[in-house]
Amino acid sequence: MSTPMLVQGVVIALVVGWSALFALRRLLPVTSRRAQARLAGWFDRPALPAALRGLARRLQPTSSSGGSCADGCSSCGGCGTAKPAVVEAQPLVFRPRAKT
């Protein structure tokens, strides 16, 4: 395998991995937070070097403000006590097309 092919493979693997991680965090925020906390806990063992323990502190997920739906994301704006606006029914009007 030539060097350009190897570099191309590594770049493609990095892009696919990043996009999978982005999709996981966007679509499953609670699950990704749990996995991140588990990974941080695994790196924060006393037997590991200080550099890995410092990485564990950086990986530890931040606490969320907690939405009323109890999922912890509070990013949809749907949480809270605001009532949705009532939409009145509008009649369907058909107009003939102008003949030219």
N, C-alpha and C positions, 0 to 999 in steps of 0.2 A: 504494500500500500504506500502510495507516494505521500509526501508531506502536505501538499494542498488538499488531497482527499481527506487526510486525517484532521486537518484544521477545519475543513468544511463539516465533517461529522461532529466535531466537538462543538462548533458554533450552533449547528442544528439541534444537538442534544440540549445545549444550554437554553435555547429559545423555547423548545418544547417543554422543558422542565419549568422554566419561569412562567409560561402561560398556564400550565397545569396548576402550579401553586397559586397563581392569581385567580383562576377559576374556583379553586377550592376555597380560598379565603372569601371570595365574593358570594359564592352560592351556599357554602356551609360555614358561616362565621363561628358558630359555637363549637363545632367539631374541630375546626382548625385551631381555635384558641386552646382547646383541651390538648390537642396534639403538641402544640407549641409549649404548653406548660409541662407536659410529660417529658419532652425533650430537654427543657431547661432543668427539670428536676434530675434527669439522668446525668447532665453535665455538672450539677452542683453537688457532687459527692466529695467528701474530704480526701479521698485517695487520689483524686485527679489533680493535675497541675493548676496553679493559680490562674493561668491564662484561660483555661477551659471554665473555671468557676466564674471568671469575669465575663466570659461569653454567655454563661448561663444567666447571669444577672441582666444582661442586655436582651436575652431571648425571652425572659419572663414577660408574659402578656400583661398589659396595663389593665387595671380594673375599669369596668364600664360603669356608666351612670345608672344602668338598669332601666329598661323600659317597662311599661306596665304589662307587656305580654310575656315577660319573664324569660325572654331569650337572650337578653344582654346586648343586642346589637344596637338598638335605638338609632338606626340609620334610615329607616323607611319613612319616618315622620307620621306613621299611622298610630303611634302610641299616644295616649293622653285622653283627655275628657272632651275634646272638641267633637261636636256632632257633625255628621256630614250634611252638606247642603242638600235641600230637597229640590229635585229636578222635576219641573212640571212637564207633562206630556205635551209635545208639539205635534200638530197634525202634519201628515205627509201630503205635500202638494205636488201634483204632477203638472208640468207646463209643457206644452207642445214645442217641439224644436222649430226654430225659424227656418223656413224654406228659402234657399237662395238660388 
